[in-house]
């Protein structure tokens, strides 16, 4: 490789390195700003407090059904489900379906639910209302 070819290669390498460094700095600045403005975007700490009573009542090896007024098919529904799953761990949280009916069922609602309809539809009985849209049901035989 000629002297000018080496110079071009080193120049290209330096330019690529500077571009990578600039990108990393911009990413860090953007992420830092977001974390300062919203340190817990998914409100995990809030959900831990909201679900603390449920965690205390359920055995650690329980499989728990999940019902909500926010459909799992929507992005928000998935966020609520997976944050709840994280908080309840090591308990297994599963979406309530006709072919999967665990003994315990957690109701996680944004709006006030019709408890009688839920009990009839899912064949469960309300064990306890924890407030703030959190309900624990038990399957009836």
C-alpha angles and dihedrals in degrees: 000000000000125000092256091048091055090048091052092048092051091046091052091047091050092048092050091048092050091048090051092048092048090050092051092050093048091048091050092049092048094047092047091053092049092049092049091051097042112013094173105032095171094044093235093158090051091050091050089057092042093051098037094106092052091050090053094050100046123078112245091241094051125128107217127199117221129216127173142162089236107079117236088228090069122078092240090051091055092048091051092047097048094043088051090048089052092050094047095048131161084034112086114242115201132179110257110250133161092251093047115053114161122188094250125052125188118208114205111183138171093194128045106274128219098247095191091054092048091049092051097041097046098029093237136130124223110251098177143345110219095188127241092071098304119129131170118209132184124213115250119217 
